[in-house]
């Protein structure tokens, strides 16, 4: 699994579905490979950019609807999903609507 370019599919095993495999790649494999020097920073960034979204988390459903409408996919990659989690924690969960970087100008 720690070979650059192997992709998130290498994290799949019996009982581990697509979403969990993406989560394992995003939260364990890529950071460990970079931290141990098994991958270069370039290889880790390339692997990160290629990760699809594991699926939107429940707490992001409202933000997802607001950003993308019914047919949009604002969290279509793992990186965008992580960004959504940051927005939700820093703005949505604190009642800071209108102060979020995605809010329309006043």
C-alpha positions as CSV (number, residue, x, y, z in Angstrom):
1,X,0.0,0.0,0.0
2,X,2.8,2.4,0.6
3,X,3.8,2.6,-3.0
4,X,3.2,6.0,-4.6
5,X,0.4,5.8,-7.2
6,X,-1.3,2.8,-5.7
7,X,-4.4,4.8,-5.0
8,X,-7.0,4.5,-2.3
9,X,-8.2,1.2,-3.8
10,X,-5.2,-0.5,-2.3
11,X,-6.7,0.1,1.2
12,X,-9.7,-2.0,0.3
13,X,-10.0,-5.4,1.9
14,X,-12.9,-7.8,2.7
15,X,-15.3,-5.8,4.9
16,X,-13.8,-2.5,4.0
17,X,-15.9,-0.5,1.6
18,X,-15.0,2.4,-0.7
19,X,-15.8,5.1,1.9
20,X,-13.7,3.5,4.6
21,X,-10.8,2.8,2.2
22,X,-10.8,6.5,1.2
23,X,-10.8,7.5,4.9
24,X,-7.9,5.2,5.7
25,X,-5.9,6.6,2.7
26,X,-6.6,10.2,3.7
27,X,-6.1,9.9,7.5
28,X,-3.5,7.2,7.8
29,X,-1.7,6.0,4.7
30,X,-0.8,9.3,3.1
31,X,0.2,11.0,6.3
32,X,2.3,8.0,7.4
33,X,3.9,7.6,4.0
34,X,4.9,11.3,4.0
35,X,5.9,11.4,7.7
36,X,8.2,8.3,7.4
37,X,9.8,9.5,4.2
38,X,8.3,6.5,2.2
39,X,6.8,9.1,-0.2
40,X,8.0,12.4,-1.3
41,X,5.9,15.5,-0.6
42,X,5.1,15.6,-4.3
43,X,3.8,12.0,-4.3
44,X,1.8,12.6,-1.2
45,X,0.2,15.7,-2.6
46,X,-0.6,13.9,-5.9
47,X,-2.2,11.0,-3.9
48,X,-4.2,13.5,-1.8
49,X,-5.4,15.4,-4.9
50,X,-6.6,12.1,-6.5
51,X,-8.7,11.0,-3.5
52,X,-12.5,11.1,-4.1
53,X,-14.9,12.1,-1.4
54,X,-15.8,9.2,0.9
55,X,-19.3,10.7,1.0
56,X,-20.6,13.7,2.8
57,X,-20.9,13.6,6.5
58,X,-24.3,14.2,8.1
59,X,-23.2,17.4,9.8
60,X,-22.3,18.8,6.3
61,X,-25.6,18.0,4.6
62,X,-27.1,21.5,5.2
63,X,-23.9,23.2,4.0
64,X,-23.7,20.9,1.0
65,X,-27.3,21.9,0.0
66,X,-26.6,25.6,0.5
67,X,-23.3,25.5,-1.5
68,X,-24.3,23.1,-4.3
69,X,-28.1,22.9,-4.5
70,X,-29.7,19.6,-5.2
71,X,-27.5,18.5,-8.1
72,X,-24.2,20.1,-7.1
73,X,-21.3,18.3,-5.4
74,X,-19.3,20.9,-3.5
75,X,-17.6,18.1,-1.6
76,X,-16.6,15.9,-4.5
77,X,-13.1,15.2,-3.3
78,X,-11.6,14.3,0.0
79,X,-9.8,17.7,0.1
80,X,-13.0,19.6,-0.4
81,X,-14.7,17.6,2.2
82,X,-12.0,18.5,4.7
83,X,-12.5,22.1,3.7
84,X,-16.2,21.7,4.4
85,X,-15.5,20.3,7.9
86,X,-13.3,23.4,8.6
87,X,-16.0,25.8,7.4
88,X,-18.6,24.0,9.4
89,X,-16.5,24.0,12.6
90,X,-15.3,27.6,12.3
91,X,-18.4,29.3,11.0
92,X,-21.6,27.2,10.9
93,X,-21.3,25.6,14.3
94,X,-20.6,29.0,15.9
95,X,-23.5,30.8,14.3
96,X,-21.2,32.9,12.1
97,X,-23.4,33.0,9.0
98,X,-22.6,36.1,7.0
99,X,-19.0,36.1,8.2
100,X,-18.0,32.9,6.4
101,X,-15.6,33.4,3.4
102,X,-18.3,31.9,1.2
103,X,-21.0,34.4,2.3
104,X,-22.1,37.0,-0.2
105,X,-20.5,40.5,0.4
106,X,-22.6,42.7,2.7
